[in-house]
């Protein structure tokens, strides 16, 4: 949810010509009649196709990882790859061996890089190279018997080996080495680091669908477990993977839960990487005392997936008292520690920065961390030390000032990383021979101290390649497997850490993410459980700092943009609905306002209302609970004072922790409070007039009736006619 400057690609040693390919043909040269080969080295091969289109490559691979014991023959394979549009011309390859051992690993590096000055080799075998069709490859073999004079009498050591053939463009060469191990050498310990990780994520956790794909047969996570199963490899596990499975509860894919059970059952020693395999260097450089850790994953859990299953035959339990009523359908959530658990035998406080990025200050900062009274260990490349950079072997357990470190051999590790990414056995064998040659020098130069090597962080490799690479390292001459605890408890050697290039952009990126996290944490105070917002935010930050992003700046930039847009949306999800001007007629009324809540959770808010003059008395603080995904009405009591006019009400939503939520709003209120008095007076006059008129009419009617009655009573009686008897 914050813009982060593009990252850098993960540091990788430049590939050597020796172990892999030494001949590349450009597309233009390929179009020449009969084909042609250039003698420019190709990059280290990757899974199919291992060379760029429009090129060819010639690889020398001594069998058995280059190990030739006394009395054994020397057998090599010669691989010719053709990714051009034309077939190659047939040729004859010549295998040459030097009988003078290379002096040290510096001499080995020079030889593998194609520098032949001071090295003498003699032809010992030839092999025909058939024409290779376009887009294909072929493997030839050459053999030198154990009784051959070239092999008799070779003392223990590392010897130069070369294969060449003539092409229209010139001589094509591939170099390698063989190892003649001592028969009475002392064994030294070796630990082999293998990460269990997934690709870079923008979301906080893997989805159920992603987990199902990764843990199905042939999936990347399945391949990683298959590769390390039955080996003594030291596992570096991203705790976000088991957490992603456990937060799904009963809804987790079956393949994912089975994968997690397999991980827990492995006897290998292990340690947890940072959540999401986040890069620790920019975090320390940004000023953090220790790297970030997840705070809560509750937001990812559905209550329906954590309801305990009813026991079909429950044991009788005492009748609970009214205060002890337990709802059997209530969900039971795992703790954060249970979600992040990577299995038995794990060691806390182990940090693995990208090779060549952790300078003295970062190592010192990490070295000050203690978890559960256990001092931290920082994994660094031997190239990060003064001795290693000078070409010397550095034992595994070291101390830089007060910081304890585990140093993995850069030369051996680079070759192992290359081998673990190759599917074709002949090509993988070339890299393993290189690794074994370096390991022979390292084992002889540690004075008995154990060594550490790494397969590097690479997601695109098969179980066969992983297993074969681990096996080559742990079964090399004069080494014996060591656990993480064995390395950490071995003798400590003082090491000096070399300065690393400063990259302020990465530290600034981490600082920006933390600043935005703080803003979102303040916003989250509107919830009863703030972790429903802050938990996913921290998980996403760690995923966006993941080392896997360093190889793809464009994809990382896109993920950051999406994260930033999501943050803006969250911060804008709660606010006031704009209100038009209000006409207020009356002295005691309630003003109604509306609050928008787009979050999937109910929120606790307080609406603060402030008038700009004294014409209105307003209830300043108005608490409310806005339901999830709704517009809620809040009524604010007001009382108009004497006088008419306009009042501006300033509205501001705040959390109950007084954090401002959303943008403030202003509402104009036209107060006409005196109209109420005037209206009542006029109404009183009208009513009084009507009453008076009614009284007058009633009185007049009564008087009229009375006059009529009196007139009737006073009128004389009518005269009677005379009687007949009167005369």
C-alpha positions in Angstrom: 0.0 0.0 0.0 3.0 2.3 -0.5 5.1 3.1 -3.5 8.5 1.4 -3.2 11.4 2.1 -5.5 12.3 -0.7 -7.8 14.6 -3.3 -6.2 17.8 -4.8 -7.4 18.3 -8.3 -8.8 19.6 -10.9 -6.5 23.3 -11.0 -6.6 24.7 -14.0 -8.4 28.3 -14.8 -9.2 29.2 -14.5 -12.9 29.2 -18.0 -14.4 32.4 -19.7 -15.1 33.3 -21.1 -18.5 34.6 -24.3 -17.0 31.7 -26.0 -15.4 29.3 -25.4 -18.1 29.6 -24.1 -21.6 32.5 -22.7 -23.3 31.4 -22.3 -26.9 28.6 -20.1 -28.2 27.8 -19.6 -31.8 25.9 -16.5 -32.8 23.0 -16.8 -35.2 25.0 -15.1 -37.9 27.9 -17.6 -37.6 25.5 -20.5 -37.6 24.3 -19.7 -41.1 27.8 -20.3 -42.5 28.2 -23.6 -44.5 28.6 -26.6 -42.2 28.0 -24.5 -39.1 30.5 -22.9 -36.8 31.4 -22.5 -33.2 32.6 -19.4 -31.4 34.7 -19.7 -28.2 32.7 -17.1 -26.2 31.4 -18.6 -22.9 27.7 -18.8 -22.4 25.8 -17.9 -19.2 25.2 -20.6 -16.7 22.6 -22.9 -18.0 19.0 -22.8 -16.8 16.3 -25.4 -17.3 15.5 -26.3 -20.9 16.7 -24.8 -23.1 20.0 -24.2 -21.1 21.5 -21.9 -23.7 20.1 -18.9 -25.6 18.5 -19.4 -29.0 20.9 -19.0 -31.9 23.9 -20.4 -30.0 25.7 -23.7 -29.4 27.5 -24.9 -26.3 30.1 -27.5 -25.5 30.3 -28.9 -22.0 32.8 -31.2 -20.4 31.5 -33.3 -17.5 33.7 -35.7 -15.5 31.5 -38.6 -14.2 31.1 -39.1 -10.5 31.2 -35.4 -9.8 34.9 -35.4 -10.9 36.0 -37.8 -8.2 38.7 -40.3 -9.4 40.0 -42.5 -6.7 43.2 -44.5 -7.0 42.6 -47.5 -9.3 39.5 -46.0 -10.9 39.2 -44.9 -14.6 38.4 -41.4 -15.7 35.2 -41.2 -17.6 33.8 -38.0 -19.0 30.8 -36.9 -21.0 30.9 -34.3 -23.8 27.6 -32.5 -24.4 27.1 -30.5 -27.6 24.0 -28.4 -27.6 22.7 -26.7 -30.7 20.0 -24.1 -30.5 20.7 -22.7 -34.0 18.8 -23.3 -37.2 21.5 -25.4 -38.8 23.1 -28.8 -37.9 26.6 -28.8 -36.6 29.5 -30.3 -38.5 31.0 -33.7 -37.2 34.2 -33.2 -35.2 36.6 -35.1 -33.0 37.1 -33.9 -29.4 40.3 -34.3 -27.5 40.5 -34.8 -23.7 43.6 -33.4 -22.0 44.6 -33.8 -18.3 47.2 -32.0 -16.3 49.4 -34.1 -14.0 50.3 -31.1 -11.8 47.7 -30.3 -9.2 46.2 -26.9 -9.0 47.7 -25.0 -6.0 44.5 -23.5 -4.4 41.0 -22.3 -5.1 42.3 -19.1 -6.7 44.1 -21.2 -9.3 41.0 -23.3 -9.7 38.9 -20.2 -10.3 41.4 -19.0 -13.0 41.4 -22.3 -14.7 37.6 -22.6 -14.8 37.4 -19.1 -16.1 39.5 -20.2 -19.1 42.9 -18.8 -18.0 45.4 -21.4 -19.0 48.6 -19.6 -18.2 51.0 -21.7 -16.1 48.8 -24.8 -16.6 50.1 -27.7 -18.7 47.8 -30.5 -20.0 48.5 -33.5 -22.2 46.0 -35.4 -24.4 44.7 -38.6 -22.8 41.7 -39.6 -25.0 39.6 -38.6 -28.0 35.9 -39.0 -28.8 33.9 -38.4 -32.0 31.3 -35.7 -32.0 28.5 -36.5 -34.4 26.5 -33.8 -36.2 23.9 -32.3 -33.9 20.6 -31.3 -35.6 19.2 -27.8 -35.0 17.4 -27.4 -31.7 18.9 -30.6 -30.3 21.9 -31.9 -28.3 24.0 -35.0 -28.2 26.4 -36.5 -25.7 29.6 -38.3 -26.4 31.9 -40.2 -24.0 35.6 -40.5 -23.4 37.4 -42.9 -21.1 40.9 -43.1 -19.6 41.6 -46.5 -18.0 43.0 -46.7 -14.5 46.1 -48.3 -15.8 46.9 -45.4 -18.2 50.1 -43.6 -17.5 48.1 -40.4 -17.3 46.4 -41.6 -14.1 49.0 -43.6 -12.4 50.7 -42.0 -9.5 48.5 -39.0 -9.2 48.8 -37.7 -5.6 45.7 -36.4 -3.8 44.6 -33.0 -5.2 42.6 -31.2 -7.8 43.8 -31.5 -11.4 42.9 -29.5 -14.5 40.9 -31.2 -17.2 40.1 -29.8 -20.7 38.2 -30.9 -23.8 38.7 -29.2 -27.2 37.6 -29.7 -30.8 38.3 -27.9 -34.0 35.5 -25.8 -35.6 35.5 -23.6 -38.7 35.7 -20.6 -36.4 38.6 -21.9 -34.3 39.2 -24.2 -31.4 36.4 -24.7 -29.0 37.3 -25.4 -25.4 35.6 -26.5 -22.2 37.5 -26.8 -18.9 36.8 -28.7 -15.7 38.7 -30.6 -13.0 39.0 -34.0 -11.4 39.5 -34.6 -7.7 41.9 -37.4 -6.4 40.9 -37.7 -2.8 43.3 -38.6 0.0 42.9 -42.1 1.4 43.5 -41.1 5.0 42.1 -37.6 5.2 40.3 -36.3 8.3 36.6 -35.6 7.8 35.1 -32.1 8.4 31.5 -31.3 9.0 29.3 -29.8 6.3 25.9 -28.2 6.5 23.8 -27.8 3.4 21.2 -25.0 3.4 18.1 -25.6 1.4 15.3 -23.0 1.5 11.6 -24.0 1.5 10.0 -21.0 -0.1 7.5 -19.9 -2.8 7.5 -17.2 -5.4 7.0 -13.5 -4.5 3.6 -12.5 -3.3 1.7 -9.3 -3.1 -1.0 -10.8 -0.9 -0.3 -11.5 2.7 -0.8 -15.3 2.4 -1.1 -17.9 -0.3 -4.7 -18.7 -1.3 -6.3 -22.1 -1.1 -6.1 -22.5 -4.9 -2.4 -21.5 -4.9 -1.6 -24.0 -2.1 -3.4 -26.7 -4.0 -1.3 -26.1 -7.1 2.0 -25.9 -5.2 1.4 -29.0 -3.1 -0.1 -31.3 -5.7 2.2 -34.0 -7.2 4.7 -32.2 -9.3 4.1 -28.8 -7.6 7.0 -26.6 -6.5 6.5 -27.2 -2.8 6.1 -30.9 -3.3 9.3 -31.0 -5.3 11.2 -29.2 -2.5 10.1 -31.7 0.1 10.7 -34.7 -2.2 14.2 -33.3 -2.8 15.2 -32.9 0.8 13.5 -36.1 2.2 16.0 -38.6 3.2 18.8 -36.1 3.3 20.6 -34.2 6.1 19.9 -30.8 4.6 19.3 -27.8 6.9 15.9 -26.4 6.0 15.3 -22.7 5.8 11.4 -22.6 5.9 9.3 -19.6 5.1 6.8 -19.6 8.0 4.2 -17.9 5.8 3.7 -21.3 4.0 2.5 -23.4 7.0 0.6 -20.3 8.2 -1.3 -20.1 4.9 -2.4 -23.7 5.3 -3.4 -23.5 9.0 -5.5 -20.3 8.6 -7.8 -22.3 6.3 -8.7 -24.7 9.0 -10.9 -27.5 7.7 -11.1 -25.7 4.3 -7.4 -26.3 3.6 -6.8 -28.5 0.5 -6.0 -32.1 1.3 -2.7 -32.0 -0.5 -1.7 -28.9 1.5 -2.5 -30.5 4.9 -0.6 -33.7 3.8 2.4 -31.6 2.7 2.4 -29.8 6.1 2.3 -33.2 7.9 5.3 -34.3 5.8 7.2 -31.2 6.7 6.5 -31.6 10.4 7.6 -35.3 10.2 11.0 -34.6 8.6 13.9 -35.0 11.0 16.0 -32.3 9.4 17.2 -29.4 11.5 15.7 -26.2 10.4 15.1 -22.5 11.1 12.4 -20.0 10.1 13.1 -17.4 7.5 11.5 -14.1 8.0 7.8 -14.2 7.1 7.5 -14.1 3.3 11.3 -14.5 3.1 11.5 -10.7 3.6 14.8 -9.0 3.1 16.2 -8.0 6.5 18.9 -5.6 5.3 16.6 -2.6 4.3 14.7 -3.1 7.5 17.7 -2.7 9.7 19.1 0.1 7.5 15.7 1.9 7.9 16.3 2.2 11.7 14.5 -0.8 13.0 16.0 -2.5 16.1 15.0 -5.9 14.8 13.3 -7.2 11.6 9.5 -7.1 11.4 7.3 -10.0 12.4 3.7 -10.7 11.7 1.3 -9.4 14.4 -1.9 -11.3 13.7 -3.5 -13.5 11.0 -7.0 -13.6 12.5 -8.4 -11.7 9.5 -7.6 -14.7 7.2 -9.6 -17.2 9.3 -13.2 -18.0 8.7 -15.0 -19.0 12.0 -16.9 -21.8 10.2 -13.6 -23.5 9.5 -12.6 -23.7 13.2 -15.6 -25.1 14.9 -14.5 -28.2 16.9 -15.9 -31.5 15.7 -18.5 -33.0 18.0 -17.3 -36.0 19.9 -19.7 -38.9 19.1 -19.1 -40.4 22.5 -18.4 -37.5 24.8 -17.3 -38.3 28.4 -19.7 -37.0 31.1 -18.8 -33.6 32.3 -20.0 -31.7 35.3 -23.0 -29.4 34.7 -21.6 -25.9 34.1 -22.6 -23.1 36.3 -24.4 -20.1 34.7 -21.0 -18.3 34.5 -19.3 -21.2 32.8 -21.7 -21.8 29.9 -19.6 -22.9 26.9 -21.0 -22.8 23.3 -19.9 -26.0 21.6 -20.3 -24.3 18.3 -17.9 -21.5 19.1 -14.8 -21.5 16.9 -11.4 -22.3 18.5 -8.6 -20.4 16.7 -4.9 -21.3 16.8 -2.5 -18.8 18.2 -0.1 -16.9 16.1 2.8 -19.0 17.3 0.9 -22.2 16.3 0.2 -20.8 12.9 3.8 -19.9 12.2 5.3 -23.1 13.6 7.7 -24.8 11.1 8.1 -28.1 13.0 10.3 -29.7 15.6 14.0 -29.0 15.7 13.8 -25.4 14.7 16.1 -22.7 15.9 15.0 -19.1 16.5 16.7 -15.9 15.6 18.4 -16.9 12.4 18.6 -14.4 9.6 19.6 -14.9 6.0 20.2 -11.7 4.0 20.9 -11.6 0.3 24.5 -12.4 -0.4 26.8 -9.4 -0.5 24.2 -7.0 1.0 24.8 -7.2 4.7 27.6 -4.8 5.8 29.2 -4.5 9.2 26.5 -2.3 10.6 23.7 -4.6 9.5 25.5 -7.7 10.9 26.1 -5.8 14.2 22.5 -4.8 14.4 21.2 -8.3 13.8 23.8 -9.7 16.3 22.3 -7.7 19.1 19.0 -9.5 18.8 18.1 -12.2 21.3 15.0 -14.3 21.2 14.1 -16.5 24.2 17.6 -15.9 25.6 19.1 -17.2 22.4 21.7 -15.1 20.5 20.9 -14.6 16.9 22.8 -16.0 14.0 23.3 -14.2 10.7 24.0 -16.2 7.5 26.5 -14.5 5.2 28.4 -15.4 2.1 32.2 -16.0 2.5 32.6 -13.2 -0.1 31.3 -10.8 2.5 34.3 -11.5 4.7 37.8 -10.2 4.2 39.3 -13.7 4.1 36.8 -15.0 1.8 37.2 -12.2 -0.6 40.9 -12.8 -0.7 40.3 -16.4 -1.8 40.7 -18.1 1.5 38.3 -20.7 3.0 36.2 -19.5 5.9 34.8 -22.0 8.4 31.1 -22.0 9.1 30.9 -20.6 12.6 32.3 -17.1 13.0 32.1 -14.0 15.2 32.2 -10.4 13.8 32.6 -8.2 16.9 29.8 -9.3 19.2 27.7 -10.8 16.4 27.7 -14.5 15.7 27.5 -15.5 12.0 27.3 -18.6 10.0 29.4 -18.3 6.8 28.6 -20.3 3.7 31.2 -20.9 1.1 30.5 -18.7 -1.9 32.3 -20.8 -4.6 30.8 -24.1 -3.6 27.4 -22.6 -3.1 27.3 -20.9 -6.5 28.1 -24.2 -8.2 25.6 -26.1 -6.1 22.9 -23.5 -6.9 23.6 -23.8 -10.6 23.5 -27.6 -10.4 20.2 -27.7 -8.5 18.5 -25.7 -11.3 19.6 -28.1 -14.1 17.5 -31.1 -15.3 19.9 -32.6 -17.7 22.3 -34.9 -15.8 25.4 -34.2 -18.0 25.0 -30.5 -17.5 24.2 -30.8 -13.8 27.3 -33.0 -13.4 29.5 -30.3 -14.8 28.4 -27.9 -12.0 28.7 -30.6 -9.4 32.2 -31.4 -10.4 33.1 -27.7 -10.0 31.4 -27.7 -6.5 33.3 -30.8 -5.5 36.6 -29.4 -6.6 36.1 -26.2 -4.5 34.9 -28.4 -1.6 38.1 -30.4 -1.8 40.2 -27.2 -1.2 37.8 -26.0 1.5 37.9 -29.3 3.4 41.6 -29.2 3.4 41.9 -25.6 4.6 39.5 -25.4 7.6 41.8 -27.0 10.1 39.0 -29.4 11.0 36.3 -26.8 11.5 32.9 -27.5 9.8 31.8 -25.8 6.6 28.5 -24.4 5.4 27.2 -24.4 1.8 23.9 -23.3 0.3 21.7 -24.3 -2.7 20.5 -20.7 -3.0 17.0 -19.4 -3.4 15.6 -20.9 -6.6 12.0 -22.0 -7.0 12.3 -23.6 -10.5 14.0 -26.9 -9.7 13.0 -30.5 -9.6 13.1 -33.0 -6.7 15.7 -35.0 -8.7 18.0 -32.0 -9.1 17.6 -31.0 -5.5 18.3 -34.4 -4.1 21.3 -35.1 -6.4 22.8 -31.7 -5.5 22.4 -32.3 -1.8 23.8 -35.8 -2.1 26.9 -34.6 -4.1 27.7 -32.1 -1.3 27.2 -34.4 1.7 29.0 -37.4 0.1 32.0 -35.5 -1.2 35.4 -36.8 0.0 36.4 -36.0 3.6 33.1 -34.4 4.7 30.4 -35.6 7.0 26.9 -34.0 7.4 26.3 -31.5 10.2 23.1 -30.1 11.6 22.4 -26.5 12.3 22.9 -27.1 16.0 26.3 -28.7 15.3 27.4 -25.7 13.3 26.2 -23.2 15.9 28.0 -25.2 18.7 31.3 -25.6 16.8 34.4 -23.5 17.5 34.1 -19.9 16.7 36.6 -18.1 14.4 36.9 -14.3 14.3 35.9 -12.9 10.9 35.9 -9.4 9.5 32.9 -8.2 7.5 33.5 -6.2 4.3 31.5 -3.1 3.5 28.5 -3.7 1.3 27.2 -1.3 -1.3 24.7 1.1 0.2 21.2 1.1 -1.3 19.2 3.9 0.4 16.3 3.2 -1.9 15.6 -0.1 -0.2 15.8 1.4 3.2 13.5 4.3 2.1 11.1 1.7 0.8 10.9 0.0 4.2 10.5 3.3 5.9 7.7 4.3 3.7 5.9 1.0 4.3 6.3 1.4 8.0 5.0 5.0 7.9 1.9 3.9 6.0 1.4 1.0 8.4 1.3 3.5 11.3 -1.4 5.5 9.5 -3.4 2.4 8.9 -3.0 1.3 12.5 -4.5 4.6 13.7 -7.4 4.1 11.3 -7.9 0.6 12.7 -8.9 2.0 16.1 -12.5 2.2 14.7 -12.6 -1.6 15.2 -13.1 -3.6 18.3 -10.3 -5.9 17.0 -7.7 -3.6 15.3 -5.7 -6.7 14.1 -8.4 -7.3 11.5 -6.7 -4.4 9.6 -3.2 -4.3 11.0 -2.6 -8.0 10.7 -3.0 -8.2 6.9 -1.1 -5.0 6.4 1.9 -6.3 8.2 1.7 -9.6 6.3 1.6 -7.8 3.0 4.5 -5.5 3.9 6.7 -8.5 4.7 5.6 -10.3 1.5 6.5 -7.1 -0.6 9.9 -7.0 1.0 10.4 -10.7 0.0 13.7 -11.5 -1.6 11.9 -13.2 -4.5 10.8 -9.8 -5.9 14.4 -8.7 -6.4 14.7 -10.6 -9.7 11.7 -8.8 -11.3 11.6 -5.0 -10.8 8.6 -4.5 -13.2 6.4 -7.1 -11.4 7.4 -5.6 -8.0 6.5 -2.1 -9.1 3.1 -3.4 -10.2 2.6 -5.2 -6.9 3.5 -2.0 -5.0 1.1 0.1 -7.0 -1.7 -2.4 -6.2 -0.7 -2.4 -2.6 -0.8 1.4 -2.5 -4.2 1.5 -4.2 -5.6 -1.0 -1.6 -4.4 1.2 1.2 -6.0 4.3 -0.2 -9.2 2.3 -0.6 -9.1 1.1 3.0 -8.4 4.6 4.4 -11.4 5.9 2.4 -13.7 3.1 3.3 -15.3 5.0 6.2 -16.5 8.6 6.0 -19.3 11.1 6.0 -21.8 11.3 3.2 -21.9 14.9 1.9 -24.9 16.8 3.2 -26.6 19.8 1.4 -27.5 23.0 3.2 -30.2 22.7 5.9 -33.1 25.1 6.7 -33.8 25.0 10.4 -37.3 26.1 11.5 -37.7 25.6 15.2 -35.6 25.9 18.4 -35.4 22.2 19.4 -34.8 19.7 16.6 -32.5 16.9 15.5 -30.2 17.2 12.5 -29.6 14.0 10.6 -26.3 13.0 9.0 -25.2 9.8 7.2 -22.0 7.8 7.7 -20.6 5.4 5.0 -18.9 2.1 6.1 -17.6 0.0 3.2 -15.6 -2.3 5.5 -16.7 -5.9 6.1 -16.7 -5.1 9.9 -18.9 -2.9 12.1 -17.0 0.2 13.2 -17.2 2.4 16.4 -17.2 6.1 15.6 -17.9 9.5 17.2 -19.3 12.3 15.1 -18.0 15.6 16.4 -20.1 18.7 15.4 -18.8 22.2 15.9 -20.8 25.4 15.1 -19.0 28.5 14.0 -21.3 30.9 16.0 -23.6 30.9 19.0 -27.0 30.8 17.1 -27.1 27.0 17.7 -26.4 24.8 20.7 -25.1 21.5 19.3 -24.4 18.2 21.0 -20.7 18.1 20.2 -19.9 14.3 20.6 -22.3 11.8 19.0 -21.2 8.2 19.3 -22.5 5.6 16.8 -21.9 2.0 15.6 -22.0 1.8 11.8 -22.8 -1.8 10.6 -20.6 -3.4 8.0 -21.2 -2.5 4.4 -23.9 0.1 5.0 -24.8 3.8 5.3 -25.8 4.6 8.9 -27.9 7.6 10.1 -26.8 9.7 13.1 -29.1 12.3 14.6 -27.5 15.3 16.3 -29.7 17.2 18.8 -29.6 21.0 18.3 -31.2 24.0 20.0 -31.6 27.3 18.3 -31.1 30.5 20.2 -32.9 33.8 19.7 -32.0 35.3 16.3 -31.9 34.2 12.7 -29.0 33.7 10.4 -26.5 31.2 9.0 -24.5 28.7 11.0 -21.7 26.6 9.6 -21.4 23.2 11.2 -17.9 21.5 11.0 -18.3 17.7 11.0 -15.5 15.3 11.8 -15.7 11.6 12.4 -13.2 10.2 14.9 -12.6 6.8 16.4 -13.1 6.4 20.1 -9.4 6.9 20.5 -9.9 10.4 19.0 -8.2 9.5 15.6 -9.7 11.5 12.8 -11.4 9.3 10.3 -12.1 10.5 6.8 -12.1 14.0 5.5 -14.0 16.7 7.5 -17.2 18.1 6.1 -19.0 21.4 6.5 -22.8 22.0 6.4 -24.6 25.4 6.1 -27.6 25.7 8.4 -30.1 28.6 7.8 -31.6 29.3 11.3 -35.1 30.8 11.4 -35.8 30.3 15.0 -38.0 33.5 15.5 -40.4 32.4 12.9 -41.7 29.9 15.4 -42.6 32.7 17.9 -44.2 34.8 15.2 -46.2 31.9 13.9 -47.4 31.0 17.4 -48.5 34.5 18.1 -50.3 34.8 14.8 -52.0 31.5 15.4 -53.0 32.7 18.9 -54.5 35.8 17.5 -56.4 33.8 14.9 -57.6 31.3 17.4 -58.5 34.0 19.9 -60.4 35.9 17.2 -62.3 32.9 16.3 -63.2 32.2 19.9 -64.3 35.8 20.4 -66.4 35.7 17.3 -68.0 32.5 18.4 -68.8 34.0 21.8 -70.3 37.1 20.3 -72.5 35.0 17.9 -73.6 32.8 20.7 -74.5 35.8 22.9 -76.5 37.4 20.1 -78.3 34.2 19.4 -79.2 33.9 23.1 -80.5 37.5 23.2 -82.5 37.1 20.1 -84.2 34.0 21.5 -84.9 35.8 24.8 -86.5 38.8 23.1 -88.7 36.5 21.1 -89.9 34.7 24.2 -90.7 38.0 26.0 -92.8 39.4 23.1 -95.0 36.3 23.0 -95.7 36.6 26.7 -96.9 40.3 26.6 -99.3 40.0 23.6 -103.2 40.5 24.7 -105.6 37.7 24.4 -107.7 37.5 21.2 -111.4 38.9 21.6 -114.2 36.2 22.0 -117.4 36.4 19.9 -120.6 37.4 21.8 -122.9 34.7 23.2 -126.4 34.2 21.8 -127.9 34.7 25.2 -126.8 38.2 25.4 -129.3 40.7 24.1 
